[in-house]
Amino acid sequence: MHFRFAELMHRADPVTASALWYQAPCVVAIRTETLPPLEADHARVRTLFSGISRGTERLVLSGRVPESEWTSMRAPLQAGDFPFPVKYGYCAVGLVEAGPDALLGRTVFCLHPHQDLFDAPVAMLTPLPDGVPPQRATLAANMETALNALWDAGAGPADRIAVIGAGVVGLLVAWLAAQMPGADVTLCDIDPSRAAIAHRLGLHFRPPAEAPADCDVVVHASASADGLATALRCAGTEAAIVELSWYGDRAVSAPLGGAFHARRLRLIGSQVGMVAPSRRPRWPHARRMAAALALLRDARLDALVEATIDFSDASRLLPAVLADGAAGLVPVLRYLVS
C-alpha cells in the first residue's frame, strides 16, 4: 500500500485545523489545532459537511450527559471529556488529501467531530457509494441508528408499524419500514408541519390522537413521556415497542399500568453502539455503515438536510439551533473549501 507522505513531511510550516468545541453550557467555540505528522495507518481528510445530531448534541451542549454515561457516550474520535470542554460529533464527510493511494481524492464518511481538516484511521473511513452526494451522506449515522432499530424490532413484510416522533431518526425508521412489501406504516408527531416532509417521503402521517392501534411493531423516537405513552397505547398484544429516545439525565414516566401486563408488551432499548443481536455474528460495524450509506441513494432524503450553517458561523448560531424547543431537523455544517 502506497502513501502520499513526501509533501507532508517536507512542509516547513505546521498544518493547522479549526475544530468546534462545546466549552460550557450553551457556549460553542472554534479552536485552532496543530495536526501531528500523519501516521502510516491514517488518512488526512478535508471536511465538506458535517451533520449535527440535534438531540444528542443538545444534551452535550447543555451539560446534561449523566456522569454514569460519560464513558459510553464518548464519540469514537472525541477529544476532551464530559461535561466540558469537549470536541464532539460523528457525522463528517470530506475529501481524502493524503493517505493510501486507493483513497486519495475519494469522498468518505467518518465518525469524527466537527473540524475542517482531520486525520483518522483508514479503517474508520467509508467511501461514499455512487449516487450519494456529500451533504446527504451526513445522514449515515442516523441511517445506521434507524437500520439497527428495525433489526431490534424484528419488523417484517405486511406488519402494521407505528413510528412515534418525526425527527430525523423517526423519519428514517418509517421510510425504511415502508420499503418492506405490504407493510402498513404510520408516522405520528405532535408537530403538524412534519406532515409535509413525511408526505415527500411517501409516508402516512397522523397526529398522536389518531395513532393506529393493535400494531405489530412500535418505534418510539420522540424523546418525550407523552410520546412513550402513545407508543404503548399503539402496541398490540405481545408486540414490541422499540425505544430509540435518549433522555440524558431526565427522568421519564412510563404508564406501565393499565393493559401493559395483560397485553404482555415488550419494551426494547435500541442503541447503535452495538449491532443488533440478530445480525451481530455476521455484521461488523463497517458492514453496517456501508449498508447505511448505500440506503441513502434516494434523492427524496435530501429533504432532511436542507438547513446549512457555515462552519465559520457555528459558534454564533449553534446555541440557538440546539436550544430546547428549537424547530428543525438536521442542521448541517458547511465547510468552505478553497
LINDAZI-V787020 format. One record per pair of residues at least 24 apart in sequence whose ideal C-beta (glycine too) atoms are under 7 Angstrom apart, sorted by the first residue. I is the first residue (numbers start at 0). J is the second residue. D is the distance in whole Angstrom. If there is no record, write none. Layout:
BEGIN
I_J_D / I_J_D
END
This chain:
BEGIN
0_99_5 / 1_100_5 / 2_39_7 / 2_98_6 / 2_99_6 / 3_97_5 / 3_98_7 / 3_103_6 / 4_37_7 / 7_37_6 / 7_97_6 / 16_114_6 / 16_115_6 / 16_116_4 / 16_117_6 / 17_114_7 / 17_115_5 / 18_86_5 / 18_112_7 / 18_113_7 / 18_114_4 / 19_86_7 / 19_112_7 / 19_113_4 / 19_114_7 / 19_313_6 / 20_79_7 / 20_84_5 / 20_85_7 / 20_86_5 / 21_59_6 / 21_60_5 / 21_83_6 / 21_84_7 / 21_85_5 / 21_87_6 / 22_83_6 / 22_84_5 / 23_83_5 / 24_61_6 / 24_62_5 / 25_60_6 / 25_61_7 / 25_318_5 / 27_60_7 / 27_313_6 / 27_314_5 / 27_317_5 / 27_318_6 / 28_314_6 / 29_313_7 / 29_314_5 / 34_116_7 / 34_118_6 / 37_97_6 / 37_118_6 / 40_120_6 / 40_121_6 / 41_98_7 / 41_118_5 / 41_119_6 / 41_120_6 / 41_121_6 / 42_95_5 / 42_97_6 / 42_98_3 / 42_99_7 / 42_102_5 / 42_119_6 / 42_121_5 / 42_124_6 / 43_96_5 / 43_97_4 / 43_98_6 / 43_116_7 / 43_118_5 / 44_93_4 / 44_94_7 / 44_95_6 / 44_96_7 / 44_107_6 / 44_109_6 / 44_117_6 / 44_119_6 / 45_93_5 / 45_94_5 / 45_96_5 / 45_116_6 / 45_336_6 / 46_91_6 / 46_93_4 / 46_114_6 / 46_115_5 / 46_116_7 / 46_117_7 / 46_334_5 / 47_92_5 / 47_93_5 / 47_94_7 / 47_133_5 / 47_334_6 / 47_336_6 / 48_92_5 / 48_133_5 / 48_134_5 / 48_137_5 / 48_331_5 / 48_332_7 / 48_333_6 / 48_334_7 / 49_88_6 / 49_90_6 / 49_91_4 / 49_92_7 / 49_113_5 / 49_137_6 / 49_332_5 / 50_90_3 / 50_137_3 / 50_138_7 / 50_329_5 / 50_331_5 / 51_329_7 / 51_330_4 / 51_332_7 / 52_89_7 / 52_90_7 / 53_321_7 / 53_329_7 / 53_330_7 / 54_166_7 / 54_222_6 / 54_245_7 / 55_245_7 / 56_87_6 / 56_321_6 / 57_321_4 / 58_247_4 / 59_85_7 / 59_87_5 / 60_321_5 / 63_247_4 / 63_248_5 / 64_247_6 / 65_247_6 / 65_248_5 / 71_272_7 / 74_110_7 / 74_112_6 / 75_110_4 / 75_123_7 / 76_110_7 / 76_111_5 / 76_112_6 / 76_119_6 / 77_112_6 / 78_112_7 / 86_112_5 / 87_112_6 / 88_112_4 / 88_113_4 / 89_140_5 / 90_137_5 / 90_139_7 / 90_140_5 / 92_133_5 / 92_136_5 / 92_137_6 / 106_133_6 / 108_136_5 / 108_139_5 / 108_292_6 / 110_140_7 / 113_332_6 / 115_310_6 / 115_334_5 / 125_288_5 / 125_289_6 / 125_292_6 / 127_292_6 / 128_292_6 / 128_293_5 / 130_296_4 / 131_292_6 / 131_295_5 / 131_296_6 / 134_304_5 / 134_331_6 / 135_295_5 / 135_300_6 / 135_301_6 / 135_304_6 / 136_292_6 / 136_295_6 / 137_304_6 / 137_331_6 / 138_295_6 / 138_300_6 / 138_303_6 / 138_304_6 / 138_329_7 / 139_288_7 / 139_291_5 / 139_292_5 / 139_295_7 / 141_167_5 / 141_168_5 / 141_171_6 / 142_171_6 / 142_291_4 / 142_294_6 / 142_295_6 / 143_271_6 / 143_287_6 / 143_288_6 / 143_291_4 / 144_168_5 / 144_243_7 / 144_271_4 / 145_171_4 / 145_172_4 / 145_175_6 / 146_175_7 / 146_287_7 / 146_290_7 / 146_291_6 / 147_269_6 / 147_271_5 / 147_274_7 / 147_275_5 / 148_172_5 / 148_218_6 / 148_241_5 / 148_243_5 / 148_269_5 / 149_175_6 / 149_176_6 / 150_275_4 / 150_277_6 / 150_278_5 / 151_241_5 / 151_267_6 / 151_269_4 / 151_275_5 / 152_216_5 / 152_218_6 / 152_239_6 / 152_241_5 / 153_239_7 / 154_179_7 / 154_216_5 / 155_179_7 / 156_180_4 / 156_181_5 / 156_182_6 / 157_181_4 / 157_182_6 / 158_182_6 / 158_215_4 / 158_216_6 / 159_183_5 / 159_211_6 / 159_213_7 / 159_214_5 / 159_215_5 / 160_184_5 / 160_214_6 / 160_215_7 / 160_216_5 / 161_185_5 / 161_187_6 / 161_210_6 / 161_211_5 / 161_214_5 / 161_217_5 / 161_233_4 / 162_186_5 / 162_218_5 / 162_220_7 / 163_187_5 / 163_217_7 / 163_219_5 / 163_220_7 / 163_221_5 / 163_226_5 / 163_229_5 / 163_230_5 / 164_188_6 / 164_219_6 / 164_220_4 / 164_221_3 / 164_222_7 / 164_226_5 / 165_190_7 / 165_193_4 / 165_197_6 / 166_220_6 / 166_328_7 / 167_303_5 / 167_328_5 / 167_329_5 / 168_220_5 / 168_243_6 / 169_220_4 / 170_196_7 / 170_197_7 / 170_200_7 / 170_303_6 / 172_218_5 / 172_220_7 / 173_202_5 / 174_200_5 / 174_202_7 / 177_201_7 / 177_202_6 / 185_210_7 / 185_211_5 / 187_229_7 / 196_302_5 / 199_299_6 / 199_302_5 / 200_299_6 / 214_238_6 / 218_243_6 / 219_243_6 / 219_244_6 / 220_244_6 / 222_246_6 / 224_251_5 / 224_252_5 / 227_251_7 / 227_253_6 / 228_254_5 / 231_259_6 / 231_264_7 / 234_262_7 / 234_264_5 / 236_262_5 / 236_263_7 / 237_262_7 / 237_263_5 / 238_264_6 / 239_265_5 / 239_267_6 / 240_264_6 / 240_265_7 / 240_266_5 / 240_267_7 / 241_267_5 / 241_269_5 / 242_266_6 / 242_267_7 / 242_268_5 / 242_269_7 / 243_269_6 / 303_328_5 / 303_329_6 / 304_329_5 / 304_331_5 / 306_330_5 / 306_331_7 / 307_331_5 / 307_333_5 / 308_332_6 / 308_333_7 / 309_333_6 / 309_335_7 / 310_334_5
END
